[in-house]
Amino acid sequence: MWFPTVWGGLFFLILLIIGGIFSLKQLAIILAPNAPVADRTYLVVEGWQEEDSLLSALAIFNAEGYQYMITTGGPNRRFLNPTHASYAEQAGDFMLHQGLPAEKLIIIPAPESAQERTYLSAVLVRDWLTLKGESLDELNVHTSHVHARRTRYLYQQAFKDVKIGIYAAAPQSFELKQWWKTSEGAKSVITELIGNVWVVCCFYPGEPGSHYERWAVEKSGQSSDPR
């Protein structure tokens, strides 16, 4: 059996370290892909985003000639007495005040649920499109920087055969290429890295159309997560 020499082993170790450092430096860029698909019928906008990200979504909507914007999001937990009950409604109202025509806006709020919030919003958008008789091959979603990879993955889980495209708004408080230099960048990237690992290895969405898919719990008398 062949074993590398000490110097050969050291060389490979250095290569691994360099590769690891390079991968870590690229982590924010990996988590924030911009990869939209061609369809311009609907643009789904995650409503919890900050105003600068929402403005980015509106600029894309107008520049790319989308027909409709869908705002999503669950209960607003940022304030004790929020003006709007959900992030979907809050973002929708913001878009209207920024000049988006009301007839082009669709607001799909999500209820309080134990289900993963982004996935639940994706399910509700899917079910709304099905109810309207829409049959799409592609759908684009807009979200905030390093949340993009997880958003695309969860929407793809909900939509199955529909190809999901993604827009990632640029962060304002840190640079993707130097995310480790600020506390906000480090916190955002590490949190999203953990979130991505969790949805890939541990997240169970439930069967399409099931009670579990929306609530992450089974109805009384039904079996639990079959994994």
N, C-alpha and C positions, 0 to 999 in steps of 0.2 A: 504494500500500500504506500502511495506517495504522500509525503508531507512537505509543506513549504519550508524553506529555510527561515531562520529568525528574521533576516532582512526582508524576505518575501512576505512573511506574515505581517511584519510591521508595515510594509507597503500597502497591503490589502486593508489593514486596519485604518491607515491614513485615508485611503480612498473611501472607506465606509463613513468615516467621520466627516470628510468633506461633502460627501453625498447627503449625509444627514443634515448638515448645516444648511446646504443649498435648499433641500426640501423644506426645512423649517422656514427659511426666508421666503419661500414661494407659497407658503401655506395660505396666506390671506387671498392671494390671487387664485389659488385652486378652489377656495371656498366661495369665491365671488365671480363665477363665470358669467359672461355675457354671450348668450348663444340663442338668440331668438329664431323662431321658425317663420315660414313665409306667410302664413295666414294672418290677415288683418281684419278679421270680423270682430273679435272680442279681445280686449286687453284686460286681464284680471290684475287688480291692484290690491296688495295687502294693506288694509286700512290702518294698521298700527304704526306705520312708518312716520318718521319725522316730516315736517313740512317741506324741507328741502328735497327729500326723496319723493314726496308726493308731487312736487313741482316737476321733478325729473320725469315722473310717469306721465304727467299731463303734456309735457313737451314732446315726449315720444309719441303719445297718442295723436297729437296734432300733426307732427312732422311725418308720421308714417301712414296717416290716413285711416286710422281705425274707425270702424262703424260704431262700436259700443264699448263703454268702459264698465267693468264690474268691480265694485269695491266690496271687500270681504273683511271679516273680523268679528270676534266675539265681544263679550261684555267689557266695558271700559273700566279698568281697575287702577288707573293712574290717579284718579281723583275721588274724593269721598262723595261729591255731588257733581258728577260729570254732566255737561250740557247735553251730550248724546249718550244713549244707552249702550251703543256698541261702537267699535272702531270702524265698522263698515259704514255706519251712518255718519260718524264724525268725518271720515275721509270723503264721503259723498257730498256732504255739506260744504266742505273745503273746496272740492272741485267745482261745485256750482258757483261759489263765490269767486272762483278764479276764471269764470267764464265758460265752463263746460255746459253746453245745452242740456236741459233737463231730459229731453227725449233720447239722449245718448247715454244716459246714466242708469245703471242697474245696481241696486244696493241689496246685497245678500248677507244679512247679519247671521251670526252663529249663536246658538244658545249656550248657556253654561253647561259644561260637560266635562267628564273625566277623560274624554278622548283627546289625543294630541291636537292642539288648536289649528295648526296649519292643515293637517290632514282633514279635520272636520270641515274646515272651510272649503277644501277641495271637493269633498263629498257633496256638500250643499250646492256648489257651483255645478258639478256634474249632474246632480238630480234636477236642478233648475233647467239646465240645457235640455235634458231628456224630456222634461215636462213640456217644454216649448217645441219639441219635435226637432231640435237641432241635432244634426249629425256631422260632427267635426272630425277631421283627420289630424288637425293641429290646433294648438292653443298656446298663447304666450301669457306669462305671468311676470309681474314687476314686483320686486321686493328690495330690501335694503342690504347692500354690499355682501358681507360674509354669510348672511342667512340664505343666499341664493341657491347654493348646492343642495341644502336640506329641503328648501321649498320645492325645487324641481323634482327631487326624489319622491317626496310625499305626494305631489300632484300626479306624478307618473304612477304611483301606487294606486291612487284613486281612479285615474282615467284609463289605465291598462293600455288599450290599443291606440289611444290618441297620443300623438307625439307632443311633448311639452317643451316649449321654448322658455327661455328665462332672460330677464333684464335685471342687472344688479346695479342699483344706484351707488354712485361713488360716496365713500364716507367723507364727512366734513371734519371730523376730529382726529383723524390719523390717515397716514398713507398706506395703501395696501402693500407697497414694496418695502416699507419700513415699519410694519405693524408693531414690532417688539419695542419700539422706542417710546411709546406712550402707554400709560396705564389703560386708557380706553381701548386702544388697539389690542393690547395683550389680553384684556378681559374678553373682548368681543371674539377674538380668534380662538382662544382656548375654549370658551363656552360653546362656540359653534362646532369646534372639532369634536368635543365630547358629545354634542347633540347629534352630529352626523354618525359617529360610531354607534350611538344608541339606536338610531332609527334603522341602521343597516343590520345590526346584530340582534336586536331585542324587540323591536316594534312589531306588534301584531295588529293589523288593521281590521281583522274580522272579514267575514264573507260579504261581498257586495250586496247591499240592500238589507243587511241584517241589523238587528237592534244593536249589536256590539259595535258595528261599524260607526255608529253615531255616538254611542254613549260609553264605549269601552267597558261595559258590564253586560252580562247576559240577563235576559228576562228571568223572573222567578220560575224555577223548574227546568231551565235549560242548562246544558253542560257549559262549563267554563272554557277558557282559552285552551284549545286542543293541542297546543305545542308540547 
